[in-house]
């Protein structure tokens, strides 16, 4: 699950930065100065990868599809929100990992015979 969390965190940062570039660089260049940039296309493709990484993390952590997974997926469409969602999702995933790795009483390894 650690690999899934790392992949998600990397994609959340990349999508967040690309979305900021899209809103604050691409849109003004396109509509004010009529200059085209590839930022919108790149963000679109990277966003699809982001959705897959969110779904992967969600399935591994056994989160509900709605509202948690859906809101984390939607975070890539609102500027600055992907950074906040990444912070919250990382905390939830770490709680899930801690709960999954803690042995249940009575199911640990058998004591060694001396």
Secondary structure, DSSP 8 states (H G I E B T S, - for coil): -HHHHHHHHHHHHHHHHHHHHIIIIIHHHHHTS----SHHHHHHHHHHHHHHHHHHHHHHHT--IIIIIHHHHHGGGSTTHHHHHHHHHHHHHHHHHHHHHS--TT-S------
